[in-house]
């Protein structure tokens, strides 16, 4: 089969304390501190044979995630920007859907011909976190397309426990669109997990502010609209994404660089008549810029939900948390808690339409061009079609 491989040089930055496990496994916990000078190549490789508990999926659509973009982009010294778990060489891609072609002998709930979307957080099910009901915090986690082979490939072998049937999407979309929609469930799931699981949700009528209108931020906007937010305000620094935020349901969307002397917090306080926002989502990965703005515009008992991934730190005025009974929570992933089936139900019942998130589609042979296109942040979701 053909697949898009990413490889890089293992060269830990001076001062980065490698663990014994990282050294033995060549699996970096903070990829941006270890992997340098990435290369990308579409090449032939044997199709994977599914293990007893796996299904072989013929990949139909795979989205290019910001994490993929952060493998393609590098800092001034040539190190990847992705700050999470990474091991190379690896087949790229983790937001995907496809058709089951073959099943292992112990697979119980899937059969050949089923349409599926796939979780990308490969939780073990055995560690303390998994057994405590927190699969996104799995202590032995692997990340599809980042630390284990992914899905910008003709086929992928995946344990059935990470797969969800999406045949129901045929009720809402024509056949040619189903797999693109299925591939969007993964990034929307990250927003769902952040807002409703880690963040505790919100009551109908709440004000929701989203900083960063990439796919996860756009998913947060769409979910906030579906779930009863009375006011949704979005900020980004790229006009294409600002417009996408409006399409996905934001009442107001602004380019933070074009506020004419106002700050995002000023705009939030103006639009909420001084009350501030009860829910603020950081999906930009720009905490030093966004967190101070969110602090200044929090409602009493409000919360900041941090979804953006970046190896950065920023000061916070903790007295604001005390006096306002406010909180900040972080969230990773989309596994467990009924996240995938609930999103599938929302889409299949016509409550949630993620299709406006897709800005460009590329054929598989142009997958590297799709990566290049994703560097243009005016793009929202770039999709690779197989």
Residue frames relative to the residue before (quaternion, step in Angstrom):
aa qw qx qy qz dx dy dz
X 1.0000 0.0000 0.0000 0.0000 0.00 0.00 0.00
X 0.4293 -0.6573 0.5433 0.2976 3.57 -1.34 0.22
X 0.0285 0.7926 -0.6064 0.0569 3.56 -1.08 0.79
X 0.4014 -0.6884 0.5500 0.2501 3.56 -1.23 0.55
X 0.1275 -0.8114 0.5699 0.0246 3.56 -0.50 1.25
X 0.1418 -0.7250 0.6631 0.1207 3.52 -1.25 0.62
X 0.0025 0.7701 -0.6378 0.0152 3.54 -1.05 0.84
X 0.0282 -0.7913 0.6108 -0.0015 3.58 -1.22 0.41
X 0.5264 -0.6156 0.4804 0.3365 3.55 -1.31 0.24
X 0.3720 -0.6989 0.5721 0.2140 3.55 -1.03 0.93
X 0.2667 0.7525 -0.5537 0.2368 3.58 -0.30 1.25
X 0.2129 -0.8243 0.5102 0.1226 3.60 0.25 1.24
X 0.5027 -0.6515 0.4813 0.3020 3.55 -1.01 0.86
X 0.5900 -0.5709 0.4376 0.3666 3.52 -1.15 0.67
X 0.7931 0.2838 -0.2327 0.4862 3.54 -0.86 1.00
X 0.5710 0.5692 -0.4056 0.4308 3.62 1.23 -0.16
X 0.3106 -0.7925 0.4959 0.1720 3.64 -0.56 1.12
X 0.2122 -0.7942 0.5601 0.1025 3.59 -0.08 1.24
X 0.3463 -0.7110 0.5684 0.2269 3.57 -1.01 0.81
X 0.6498 -0.5078 0.3869 0.4126 3.56 -1.27 0.34
X 0.6414 0.5259 -0.3264 0.4533 3.58 1.04 -0.74
X 0.6320 0.5217 -0.3391 0.4619 3.59 0.99 -0.77
X 0.6589 0.5149 -0.3129 0.4503 3.57 0.93 -0.87
X 0.7139 0.4665 -0.2701 0.4468 3.58 0.83 -0.97
X 0.7575 0.3888 -0.2025 0.4838 3.59 1.03 -0.78
X 0.2795 -0.7529 0.5254 0.2811 3.59 1.25 -0.43
X 0.4802 0.6285 -0.4212 0.4438 3.55 1.12 0.85
X 0.2027 -0.8258 0.5195 0.0844 3.55 -0.19 1.33
X 0.4014 -0.7069 0.5308 0.2396 3.56 -0.93 0.90
X 0.7514 0.1651 -0.1053 0.6302 3.58 1.17 -0.62
X 0.3012 -0.8233 0.4516 0.1659 3.54 0.10 1.33
X 0.6639 0.5376 -0.3077 0.4189 3.57 0.99 -0.82
X 0.6572 0.4977 -0.3089 0.4744 3.58 1.27 -0.22
X 0.7621 0.3981 -0.1682 0.4821 3.56 1.26 -0.32
X 0.7895 0.3624 -0.1735 0.4639 3.60 0.75 -1.05
X 0.0804 -0.8213 0.5632 -0.0413 3.53 -0.77 1.16
X 0.8633 0.1448 -0.1070 0.4716 3.54 -1.31 0.58
X 0.0168 0.8380 -0.5443 0.0336 3.62 0.57 1.11
X 0.1298 -0.7588 0.6329 0.0821 3.53 -1.23 0.60
X 0.1894 -0.7839 0.5870 0.0710 3.55 -1.16 0.67
X 0.0887 0.8022 -0.5796 0.1130 3.55 -0.89 0.96
X 0.2836 -0.6987 0.6265 0.1974 3.55 -1.06 0.82
X 0.1572 0.7955 -0.5701 0.1319 3.55 -0.65 1.06
X 0.5607 -0.5992 0.4584 0.3412 3.53 -1.31 0.30
X 0.0515 0.7656 -0.6376 0.0683 3.52 -1.11 0.82
X 0.5977 -0.5654 0.3944 0.4093 3.64 -1.04 0.48
X 0.4929 -0.6298 0.5040 0.3263 3.58 -1.02 0.74
X 0.4863 -0.6740 0.4562 0.3180 3.61 -0.91 0.77
X 0.3228 -0.7047 0.5953 0.2117 3.55 -1.18 0.65
X 0.4149 -0.7337 0.4669 0.2674 3.63 -0.63 0.99
X 0.4315 -0.6606 0.5519 0.2698 3.54 -1.11 0.78
X 0.7707 -0.3857 0.2373 0.4483 3.56 -1.31 0.10
X 0.7749 0.3410 -0.1701 0.5043 3.59 0.99 -0.83
X 0.6048 0.5802 -0.3371 0.4289 3.57 1.27 0.16
X 0.2408 -0.7090 0.6324 0.1986 3.50 -1.40 0.28
X 0.3539 -0.6883 0.5865 0.2388 3.54 -1.18 0.62
X 0.1291 -0.8139 0.5662 0.0206 3.55 -0.61 1.18
X 0.2940 -0.6979 0.6234 0.1944 3.54 -1.00 0.89
X 0.3297 -0.7841 0.4960 0.1743 3.55 -0.34 1.29
X 0.1798 -0.7987 0.5693 0.0757 3.56 -0.96 0.95
X 0.7903 -0.0167 0.0304 0.6117 3.61 1.00 -0.80
X 0.0151 0.7800 -0.6253 0.0186 3.56 -1.08 0.79
X 0.3222 -0.7607 0.5357 0.1748 3.55 -0.74 1.06
X 0.3799 -0.6648 0.5871 0.2629 3.53 -1.28 0.49
X 0.2388 -0.7979 0.5462 0.0889 3.54 -0.55 1.25
X 0.6388 -0.5043 0.4098 0.4120 3.55 -1.27 0.30
X 0.5891 0.5600 -0.3659 0.4533 3.58 1.14 -0.56
X 0.6349 0.5127 -0.3246 0.4782 3.59 1.04 -0.76
X 0.6273 0.5312 -0.3272 0.4661 3.56 1.00 -0.84
X 0.6969 0.4739 -0.2664 0.4677 3.57 1.02 -0.83
X 0.5607 0.5056 -0.4113 0.5107 3.57 1.29 0.15
X 0.6653 0.5090 -0.2930 0.4609 3.54 1.05 -0.81
X 0.7054 0.4158 -0.2430 0.5200 3.58 1.03 -0.82
X 0.1236 -0.7925 0.5935 0.0656 3.57 -1.12 0.62
X 0.5215 -0.6020 0.4892 0.3554 3.54 -1.30 0.27
X 0.7668 -0.3913 0.2507 0.4427 3.57 -1.29 -0.07
X 0.7043 0.4299 -0.2578 0.5027 3.58 1.23 -0.41
X 0.6193 -0.5874 0.3343 0.3996 3.57 1.26 0.14
X 0.5114 0.6448 -0.4277 0.3738 3.63 1.23 0.10
X 0.5531 -0.5993 0.4567 0.3553 3.56 -1.07 0.73
X 0.4735 -0.6808 0.4843 0.2788 3.56 -1.21 0.51
X 0.5458 0.6319 -0.4023 0.3754 3.60 1.18 -0.46
X 0.2284 -0.8308 0.5007 0.0838 3.56 -0.61 1.17
X 0.5868 0.5954 -0.3693 0.4060 3.59 1.23 0.17
X 0.7887 -0.3111 0.2636 0.4600 3.49 -1.41 -0.34
X 0.1298 0.8046 -0.5661 0.1238 3.61 -0.79 0.98
X 0.0583 0.7604 -0.6449 0.0494 3.53 -1.11 0.84
X 0.0691 -0.8119 0.5794 -0.0192 3.56 -0.80 1.06
X 0.5193 -0.1200 -0.8437 -0.0651 1.57 -2.34 0.96
X 0.0542 -0.7967 0.6008 -0.0373 3.52 -1.18 0.67
X 0.4321 -0.6361 0.5617 0.3051 3.57 -1.17 0.60
X 0.3946 -0.7535 0.4879 0.1962 3.55 -0.73 1.13
X 0.6789 0.5413 -0.3651 0.3359 3.57 -1.34 0.30
X 0.0830 0.8305 -0.5454 0.0762 3.56 -0.79 1.00
X 0.6408 0.4603 -0.3447 0.5086 3.63 1.20 -0.05
X 0.3388 0.7924 -0.4409 0.2509 3.59 0.12 1.16
X 0.1134 -0.7455 0.6493 0.0990 3.47 -1.43 0.25
X 0.0801 0.8084 -0.5780 0.0772 3.54 -1.21 0.41
X 0.5657 -0.5876 0.4756 0.3294 3.52 -1.35 -0.35
X 0.4430 -0.6789 0.5171 0.2746 3.58 -0.93 0.89
X 0.1777 -0.8071 0.5601 0.0574 3.55 -0.77 1.14
X 0.7966 0.0137 0.0521 0.6021 3.57 1.09 -0.72
X 0.1727 -0.7917 0.5787 0.0919 3.58 -1.08 0.66
X 0.4846 -0.6382 0.5161 0.3023 3.55 -1.15 0.69
X 0.6612 -0.5756 0.3127 0.3657 3.56 -1.15 0.57
X 0.7137 0.4172 -0.2718 0.4926 3.62 1.17 -0.33
X 0.4265 0.6891 -0.4771 0.3400 3.59 1.23 0.13
X 0.1955 -0.8409 0.5020 0.0509 3.55 -0.68 1.15
X 0.8118 0.3444 -0.1311 0.4529 3.58 0.96 -0.81
X 0.7167 0.3676 -0.2463 0.5391 3.58 1.26 0.03
X 0.1004 -0.7845 0.6098 0.0511 3.54 -1.21 0.56
X 0.6804 -0.4691 0.3604 0.4326 3.53 -1.27 0.31
X 0.7649 0.3434 -0.2753 0.4702 3.54 -0.95 0.95
X 0.5240 0.6276 -0.4258 0.3876 3.60 1.20 -0.25
X 0.3413 -0.7000 0.5906 0.2116 3.55 -1.15 0.73
X 0.0006 -0.8359 0.5462 -0.0542 3.59 -0.73 1.02
X 0.1910 -0.6847 0.6831 0.1679 3.48 -1.42 0.45
X 0.2841 -0.8102 0.5079 0.0701 3.54 -1.08 0.79
X 0.4291 -0.6498 0.5675 0.2674 3.54 -1.10 0.83
X 0.2988 -0.7704 0.5333 0.1812 3.58 -1.06 0.66
X 0.5874 0.5256 -0.3789 0.4849 3.60 1.28 -0.12
X 0.1797 -0.8216 0.5368 0.0679 3.57 -0.28 1.29
X 0.0625 -0.8326 0.5501 -0.0188 3.59 0.22 1.34
X 0.4969 -0.7144 0.4217 0.2547 3.55 -1.03 0.84
X 0.3647 -0.7548 0.4732 0.2710 3.59 1.09 -0.66
X 0.7275 0.4507 -0.2263 0.4651 3.60 1.24 -0.22
X 0.6118 0.5724 -0.3645 0.4065 3.60 1.11 -0.55
X 0.7191 -0.4444 0.3072 0.4371 3.56 -1.29 0.21
X 0.6683 0.5043 -0.3161 0.4462 3.61 0.89 -0.89
X 0.6621 0.4991 -0.3150 0.4619 3.59 0.86 -0.90
X 0.7114 0.4578 -0.2693 0.4602 3.57 0.87 -0.93
X 0.6349 0.4866 -0.3254 0.5041 3.57 1.29 -0.24
X 0.5910 -0.6151 0.3483 0.3885 3.59 1.28 0.13
X 0.6184 0.5212 -0.3541 0.4698 3.60 1.18 0.47
X 0.0619 -0.8578 0.5087 0.0400 3.62 0.53 1.12
X 0.6207 0.5536 -0.3598 0.4228 3.62 1.08 -0.54
X 0.6951 0.4063 -0.2641 0.5310 3.57 1.28 -0.26
X 0.1748 0.8221 -0.5184 0.1577 3.59 1.22 0.50
X 0.4178 -0.7329 0.4907 0.2180 3.55 -0.87 1.02
X 0.7381 0.3384 -0.2049 0.5466 3.59 1.26 -0.33
X 0.2317 0.8384 -0.4742 0.1359 3.55 1.25 0.43
X 0.1129 -0.7147 0.6804 0.1163 3.50 -1.32 0.55
X 0.2846 -0.7576 0.5674 0.1517 3.55 -1.12 0.69
X 0.4447 -0.7144 0.4813 0.2454 3.54 -0.59 1.20
X 0.8353 0.1850 -0.1542 0.4942 3.55 -0.90 0.95
X 0.7193 0.3807 -0.2334 0.5321 3.57 1.31 0.02
X 0.7988 0.1031 -0.0745 0.5880 3.57 1.00 -0.78
X 0.7405 0.1600 -0.1602 0.6328 3.60 1.33 -0.14
X 0.6956 -0.5133 0.3062 0.3986 3.56 -1.18 0.57
X 0.2636 -0.8056 0.5236 0.0860 3.51 -0.94 1.04
X 0.6906 -0.5641 0.3700 0.2605 3.50 -1.31 -0.47
X 0.4703 0.5523 -0.5414 0.4249 3.63 1.01 0.54
X 0.4630 0.6087 -0.4324 0.4777 3.45 0.57 1.40
X 0.6117 -0.5672 0.3909 0.3889 3.54 -1.18 0.35
X 0.8009 0.0798 -0.0296 0.5927 3.59 1.11 -0.64
X 0.0487 -0.7625 0.6435 0.0453 3.54 -1.29 0.51
X 0.2531 -0.7449 0.5993 0.1479 3.58 -1.03 0.85
X 0.0131 0.8247 -0.5552 0.1073 3.56 -0.55 1.24
X 0.5153 -0.6134 0.4977 0.3323 3.58 -1.04 0.79
X 0.5341 -0.6719 0.4009 0.3204 3.58 -0.83 0.95
X 0.6021 0.5918 -0.3813 0.3766 3.62 1.07 -0.51
X 0.6668 0.4759 -0.3072 0.4843 3.59 1.24 -0.26
X 0.6424 0.5539 -0.2976 0.4382 3.61 1.29 -0.14
X 0.0971 -0.7845 0.6120 0.0250 3.54 -1.09 0.83
X 0.4642 -0.6843 0.4912 0.2739 3.55 -0.91 0.95
X 0.1087 -0.7968 0.5925 0.0472 3.56 -1.01 0.86
X 0.2414 0.7914 -0.5273 0.1932 3.59 1.16 0.46
X 0.6065 0.5950 -0.3430 0.4007 3.58 1.12 -0.68
X 0.5572 0.6126 -0.3990 0.3939 3.59 1.16 -0.38
X 0.5321 0.6287 -0.4094 0.3924 3.59 1.22 -0.32
X 0.5729 0.5864 -0.3793 0.4289 3.58 1.25 -0.33
X 0.7795 0.3586 -0.1609 0.4876 3.58 1.14 -0.61
X 0.8039 0.2321 -0.0902 0.5401 3.62 1.12 -0.55
X 0.5253 -0.5934 0.4873 0.3667 3.58 -1.16 0.48
X 0.6947 -0.5215 0.3047 0.3907 3.53 -1.18 0.63
X 0.6762 0.5207 -0.3146 0.4155 3.59 0.94 -0.82
X 0.7055 0.4568 -0.2625 0.4740 3.61 1.22 -0.33
X 0.4942 0.7154 -0.4161 0.2663 3.57 1.18 -0.50
X 0.7134 0.4731 -0.2841 0.4319 3.59 0.82 -0.93
X 0.5888 0.5366 -0.3722 0.4762 3.60 1.11 -0.55
X 0.6601 0.4951 -0.3039 0.4762 3.58 0.92 -0.91
X 0.6410 0.5380 -0.3221 0.4427 3.58 0.98 -0.84
X 0.6583 0.5141 -0.3095 0.4544 3.58 1.03 -0.76
X 0.6453 0.5318 -0.3238 0.4427 3.61 1.18 -0.42
X 0.4889 0.6756 -0.4364 0.3378 3.60 1.21 -0.26
X 0.6258 0.5661 -0.3432 0.4124 3.60 1.01 -0.78
X 0.7238 0.4027 -0.2931 0.4776 3.69 0.65 -0.87
X 0.6086 0.5274 -0.3613 0.4700 3.60 1.06 -0.64
X 0.6138 0.5682 -0.3357 0.4334 3.56 1.09 -0.73
X 0.6170 0.5391 -0.3511 0.4533 3.59 1.05 -0.67
X 0.6540 0.4938 -0.3066 0.4842 3.58 1.03 -0.79
X 0.6231 0.5429 -0.3268 0.4585 3.58 1.00 -0.85
X 0.6628 0.5064 -0.3004 0.4626 3.57 0.88 -0.96
X 0.6771 0.5077 -0.2978 0.4418 3.57 0.90 -0.89
X 0.7421 0.4245 -0.2380 0.4609 3.56 0.77 -1.03
X 0.8339 0.3036 -0.1180 0.4456 3.57 0.66 -1.10
X 0.7051 0.3956 -0.2741 0.5208 3.61 1.14 -0.41
X 0.7610 0.3336 -0.2011 0.5188 3.60 0.43 -1.16
X 0.7493 0.4304 -0.2151 0.4550 3.56 0.94 -0.92
X 0.4916 -0.7102 0.4023 0.3036 3.59 1.23 -0.14
X 0.5217 -0.6654 0.4094 0.3426 3.60 1.23 0.09
X 0.2607 -0.7456 0.5840 0.1872 3.54 -1.30 -0.21
X 0.5168 -0.6243 0.4828 0.3318 3.54 -1.26 0.42
X 0.5978 -0.5474 0.4248 0.4031 3.62 -1.09 0.57
X 0.7237 0.3948 -0.3142 0.4709 3.53 -0.95 0.93
X 0.4951 0.6698 -0.4253 0.3542 3.58 1.25 -0.14
X 0.3895 -0.6558 0.5872 0.2711 3.52 -1.37 0.35
X 0.0957 -0.7946 0.5994 0.0124 3.56 -0.84 1.04
X 0.0990 -0.7742 0.6243 0.0325 3.56 -0.91 1.01
X 0.1029 -0.7936 0.5989 0.0292 3.57 -0.89 0.97
X 0.1416 -0.7620 0.6287 0.0637 3.56 -0.81 1.09
X 0.7630 0.2598 -0.2347 0.5433 3.57 -0.51 1.21
X 0.0300 -0.8320 0.5531 -0.0327 3.58 -0.29 1.26
X 0.2387 0.7087 -0.6019 0.2801 3.52 0.79 1.14
X 0.7915 -0.3412 0.1906 0.4699 3.61 -1.20 -0.07
X 0.6720 0.4687 -0.3254 0.4722 3.64 0.90 -0.76
X 0.6444 0.5053 -0.3193 0.4769 3.58 0.98 -0.76
X 0.6467 0.5018 -0.3180 0.4783 3.58 0.99 -0.78
X 0.6170 0.5277 -0.3388 0.4755 3.57 1.07 -0.67
X 0.6319 0.5270 -0.3264 0.4652 3.58 1.03 -0.79
X 0.6382 0.5244 -0.3230 0.4620 3.58 0.99 -0.82
X 0.6775 0.4947 -0.2968 0.4562 3.58 0.84 -0.97
X 0.6687 0.4925 -0.3038 0.4669 3.59 0.93 -0.84
X 0.6277 0.5311 -0.3387 0.4574 3.57 1.01 -0.77
X 0.6392 0.5192 -0.3211 0.4677 3.58 1.01 -0.79
X 0.6718 0.5041 -0.2992 0.4528 3.58 0.85 -0.97
X 0.7773 0.4016 -0.1802 0.4495 3.56 0.91 -0.93
X 0.7165 -0.5561 0.2361 0.3488 3.56 1.11 0.58
X 0.3185 0.7231 -0.5505 0.2696 3.59 1.07 0.46
X 0.3810 -0.7388 0.5084 0.2248 3.58 -0.94 0.85
X 0.7881 0.0899 -0.0302 0.6083 3.57 1.20 -0.53
X 0.0363 -0.7888 0.6133 -0.0188 3.56 -0.81 1.06
X 0.0548 -0.7921 0.6071 -0.0305 3.55 -0.73 1.17
X 0.0759 -0.8128 0.5776 0.0033 3.57 -0.84 0.98
X 0.1097 -0.7719 0.6241 0.0513 3.53 -1.22 0.71
X 0.1340 0.7357 -0.6615 0.0578 3.52 -1.19 0.69
X 0.4416 -0.6902 0.4987 0.2828 3.57 -1.25 0.11
X 0.6696 0.4318 -0.2953 0.5273 3.60 1.31 0.21
X 0.5043 -0.7025 0.4181 0.2782 3.54 -0.72 1.11
X 0.6191 0.5585 -0.3507 0.4264 3.60 1.02 -0.73
X 0.6964 0.4521 -0.2704 0.4874 3.55 0.99 -0.80
X 0.5728 0.5623 -0.3784 0.4610 3.58 1.14 -0.55
X 0.6658 0.4883 -0.2950 0.4808 3.57 0.94 -0.88
X 0.6314 0.5265 -0.3323 0.4623 3.61 1.02 -0.77
X 0.6091 0.5526 -0.3498 0.4487 3.60 1.04 -0.73
X 0.6388 0.5066 -0.3283 0.4770 3.57 1.01 -0.74
X 0.6532 0.5198 -0.3193 0.4485 3.58 0.94 -0.86
X 0.7110 0.4635 -0.2551 0.4633 3.57 1.04 -0.76
X 0.7312 -0.4795 0.2309 0.4268 3.59 1.21 0.07
X 0.4350 0.6813 -0.4876 0.3298 3.62 1.18 0.13
X 0.4360 -0.6832 0.5227 0.2644 3.57 -1.00 0.85
X 0.7707 0.0578 -0.0105 0.6344 3.54 1.13 -0.77
X 0.0272 0.7807 -0.6236 0.0305 3.56 -0.99 0.84
X 0.0704 -0.8279 0.5549 -0.0419 3.55 -0.79 1.09
X 0.3786 -0.6324 0.6157 0.2786 3.49 -1.31 0.48
X 0.4277 -0.7476 0.4488 0.2382 3.57 -0.48 1.22
X 0.6713 0.5013 -0.2934 0.4604 3.57 1.19 -0.51
X 0.7356 0.3903 -0.2051 0.5142 3.57 1.29 -0.19
X 0.3572 0.7603 -0.4693 0.2721 3.56 0.99 0.84
X 0.4696 -0.7313 0.4144 0.2699 3.57 1.25 0.30
X 0.7804 -0.3256 0.1707 0.5057 3.56 0.92 0.90
X 0.6099 0.5094 -0.3613 0.4878 3.59 1.24 -0.23
X 0.3591 -0.6899 0.5775 0.2481 3.55 -1.29 0.33
X 0.6594 -0.4866 0.3654 0.4414 3.61 -1.19 0.26
X 0.6466 0.5133 -0.3377 0.4520 3.61 0.96 -0.75
X 0.5968 0.5486 -0.3567 0.4644 3.59 1.07 -0.69
X 0.6762 0.5016 -0.2929 0.4531 3.55 0.89 -0.97
X 0.6443 0.5126 -0.3267 0.4642 3.61 0.96 -0.81
X 0.6783 0.4861 -0.3022 0.4607 3.58 0.86 -0.91
X 0.6203 0.5329 -0.3388 0.4653 3.58 1.08 -0.67
X 0.7305 0.4459 -0.2511 0.4523 3.58 0.77 -1.02
X 0.7072 0.4050 -0.2617 0.5170 3.61 1.18 -0.44
X 0.4272 -0.7282 0.4370 0.3102 3.57 1.32 0.22
X 0.7554 -0.4271 0.1913 0.4587 3.52 0.98 0.97
X 0.5445 0.6475 -0.3950 0.3581 3.60 1.24 -0.13
X 0.3682 -0.7174 0.5079 0.3030 3.60 1.06 -0.68
X 0.5330 -0.6430 0.4677 0.2893 3.55 -1.35 0.16
X 0.4312 -0.7157 0.4944 0.2398 3.54 -0.96 0.88
X 0.7814 0.1535 -0.0751 0.6002 3.57 1.12 -0.66
X 0.0253 0.7839 -0.6192 0.0369 3.57 -0.82 1.03
X 0.1759 -0.8059 0.5637 0.0421 3.54 -0.72 1.16
X 0.1880 -0.7580 0.6167 0.0984 3.56 -0.83 1.05
X 0.0970 0.7998 -0.5803 0.1188 3.56 -0.33 1.28
X 0.5147 0.6645 -0.3944 0.3713 3.57 1.26 0.34
X 0.3108 -0.7457 0.5258 0.2662 3.59 1.11 -0.55
X 0.5852 0.5567 -0.3618 0.4657 3.56 1.13 0.70
X 0.0245 -0.8807 0.4727 0.0170 3.54 0.98 0.93
X 0.6536 0.5186 -0.3604 0.4171 3.67 0.78 -0.77
X 0.7024 0.4312 -0.2625 0.5018 3.59 1.17 -0.52
X 0.7609 0.4285 -0.2142 0.4377 3.57 0.87 -0.92
X 0.6326 0.5670 -0.3553 0.3900 3.61 0.90 -0.84
X 0.6536 0.4942 -0.3505 0.4535 3.67 0.82 -0.74
X 0.6399 0.5158 -0.3278 0.4658 3.60 1.02 -0.73
X 0.6669 0.4989 -0.3009 0.4644 3.57 0.98 -0.83
X 0.6074 0.5552 -0.3444 0.4520 3.58 1.04 -0.75
X 0.7190 0.4760 -0.2585 0.4356 3.56 0.85 -0.98
X 0.7713 0.3261 -0.1754 0.5177 3.59 1.19 -0.30
X 0.3800 0.7232 -0.4883 0.3069 3.58 1.11 0.64
X 0.4051 -0.6692 0.5661 0.2599 3.53 -1.11 0.74
X 0.6326 -0.4794 0.4263 0.4338 3.55 -1.25 0.23
X 0.8259 0.1119 -0.1526 0.5311 3.58 -0.95 0.99
X 0.3954 0.7187 -0.4767 0.3162 3.55 1.17 0.56
X 0.2116 -0.7779 0.5758 0.1361 3.54 -1.28 0.18
X 0.2896 -0.6957 0.6303 0.1869 3.48 -1.31 0.56
X 0.1444 -0.7766 0.6103 0.0605 3.56 -0.84 1.02
X 0.1713 -0.8231 0.5387 0.0535 3.55 -0.41 1.26
X 0.0179 -0.8161 0.5755 -0.0500 3.56 -0.49 1.27
X 0.5917 0.6049 -0.3656 0.3877 3.59 1.13 -0.58
X 0.2571 -0.7773 0.5572 0.1388 3.55 -0.90 0.92
X 0.2805 0.7260 -0.5914 0.2111 3.56 -0.78 1.07
X 0.4246 -0.6855 0.5288 0.2650 3.56 -1.04 0.78
X 0.4081 0.6969 -0.4692 0.3573 3.55 0.51 1.24
X 0.1742 -0.7496 0.6241 0.1354 3.55 -1.28 0.37
X 0.0564 -0.7889 0.6116 0.0193 3.54 -1.22 0.49
X 0.4845 -0.6640 0.4728 0.3176 3.61 -1.00 0.68
X 0.1095 -0.7631 0.6312 0.0849 3.55 -1.25 0.52
X 0.3882 -0.6825 0.5657 0.2519 3.56 -1.15 0.64
X 0.2647 -0.8294 0.4704 0.1441 3.55 0.01 1.31
X 0.5389 0.6169 -0.4145 0.3965 3.60 1.14 -0.40
X 0.5893 0.5670 -0.3722 0.4390 3.58 1.11 -0.58
X 0.6391 0.5149 -0.3277 0.4680 3.57 1.02 -0.75
X 0.6620 0.5124 -0.3010 0.4567 3.56 1.01 -0.84
X 0.7383 0.4416 -0.2518 0.4432 3.56 0.64 -1.11
X 0.7505 0.3792 -0.2177 0.4955 3.59 1.06 -0.66
X 0.3466 -0.7248 0.5004 0.3228 3.60 1.29 -0.13
X 0.3263 0.7601 -0.4835 0.2865 3.53 1.07 0.87
X 0.1157 -0.7963 0.5877 0.0840 3.56 -1.25 0.19
X 0.2150 -0.7286 0.6314 0.1560 3.50 -1.34 0.36
X 0.0491 -0.8003 0.5974 -0.0123 3.56 -0.88 0.98
X 0.2676 -0.7377 0.5965 0.1684 3.54 -1.17 0.64
X 0.0524 -0.7956 0.6032 0.0202 3.55 -1.19 0.50
X 0.0574 -0.7670 0.6385 0.0264 3.52 -1.15 0.77
X 0.8444 0.2872 -0.1717 0.4183 3.51 -1.15 0.67
X 0.3392 -0.7348 0.5740 0.1242 3.48 -1.45 -0.02
X 0.4691 0.6984 -0.4284 0.3296 3.59 1.26 0.21
X 0.8104 0.3064 -0.2088 0.4536 3.55 -1.23 0.52
X 0.7739 0.4265 -0.2633 0.3872 3.53 -1.43 -0.26
X 0.5820 -0.6039 0.3736 0.3962 3.61 1.17 0.35
X 0.3084 0.8029 -0.4774 0.1796 3.57 1.25 0.23
X 0.7100 0.4524 -0.2815 0.4605 3.61 0.66 -1.04
X 0.7098 0.4428 -0.3107 0.4512 3.66 0.68 -0.89
X 0.6267 0.5311 -0.3552 0.4461 3.61 1.04 -0.61
X 0.6550 0.4903 -0.3161 0.4804 3.59 0.98 -0.79
X 0.6215 0.5355 -0.3376 0.4616 3.58 0.98 -0.80
X 0.6549 0.5044 -0.3117 0.4686 3.60 0.99 -0.81
X 0.6439 0.5212 -0.3287 0.4536 3.59 0.94 -0.84
X 0.6798 0.4801 -0.2923 0.4711 3.58 0.97 -0.85
X 0.7031 0.4827 -0.2856 0.4372 3.58 0.78 -1.00
X 0.6884 0.4554 -0.2759 0.4926 3.61 1.17 -0.55
X 0.5485 -0.6592 0.3777 0.3493 3.58 1.26 0.10
X 0.4629 0.6876 -0.4478 0.3353 3.60 1.22 0.23
X 0.7878 0.1946 -0.0634 0.5810 3.56 1.10 -0.76
X 0.0422 -0.7912 0.6101 -0.0027 3.57 -0.79 1.05
X 0.1397 -0.8345 0.5288 0.0672 3.61 -0.24 1.21
X 0.4234 0.7596 -0.4405 0.2228 3.60 1.21 -0.19
X 0.6258 0.5464 -0.3801 0.4065 3.69 0.95 -0.55
X 0.5277 0.6331 -0.4112 0.3894 3.60 1.25 -0.18
X 0.6500 0.5397 -0.3244 0.4254 3.60 1.07 -0.69
X 0.1330 -0.8217 0.5519 0.0504 3.56 -0.66 1.09
X 0.8069 -0.0005 0.0026 0.5907 3.63 1.08 -0.60
X 0.1753 -0.7565 0.6215 0.1041 3.52 -1.25 0.59
X 0.1048 -0.7875 0.6065 0.0307 3.55 -1.05 0.87
X 0.4606 -0.6361 0.5238 0.3300 3.61 -1.08 0.58
X 0.6879 -0.5140 0.3160 0.4034 3.56 -1.18 0.55
X 0.6656 0.5175 -0.3237 0.4294 3.61 0.87 -0.83
X 0.6983 0.4025 -0.2594 0.5320 3.60 1.29 -0.24
X 0.2390 0.8180 -0.4973 0.1623 3.58 1.18 0.49
X 0.6370 0.5089 -0.3422 0.4672 3.61 1.01 -0.69
X 0.6164 0.5233 -0.3400 0.4802 3.58 1.10 -0.64
X 0.6060 0.5455 -0.3501 0.4610 3.58 1.11 -0.64
X 0.6241 0.5255 -0.3287 0.4757 3.58 1.04 -0.77
X 0.6541 0.5106 -0.3105 0.4637 3.56 0.91 -0.91
X 0.6548 0.5189 -0.3137 0.4512 3.57 0.97 -0.85
X 0.6362 0.5541 -0.3359 0.4188 3.59 1.03 -0.72
X 0.5461 0.6091 -0.3990 0.4142 3.59 1.21 -0.37
X 0.6120 0.5040 -0.3360 0.5085 3.57 1.22 -0.51
X 0.2802 -0.8214 0.4723 0.1542 3.57 -0.15 1.24
X 0.4945 0.6087 -0.4627 0.4134 3.59 1.20 0.12
X 0.5669 0.5425 -0.3897 0.4821 3.57 1.25 -0.27
X 0.3329 -0.7228 0.5673 0.2120 3.57 -1.16 0.62
X 0.7861 -0.1280 0.1136 0.5939 3.57 0.17 -1.24
X 0.1738 -0.7570 0.6267 0.0635 3.52 -0.72 1.19
X 0.1458 -0.8161 0.5586 0.0281 3.56 -0.75 1.10
X 0.2295 -0.7335 0.6240 0.1414 3.56 -1.10 0.82
X 0.1953 -0.7957 0.5696 0.0653 3.57 -0.76 1.11
X 0.1405 -0.7959 0.5864 0.0546 3.54 -0.90 0.95
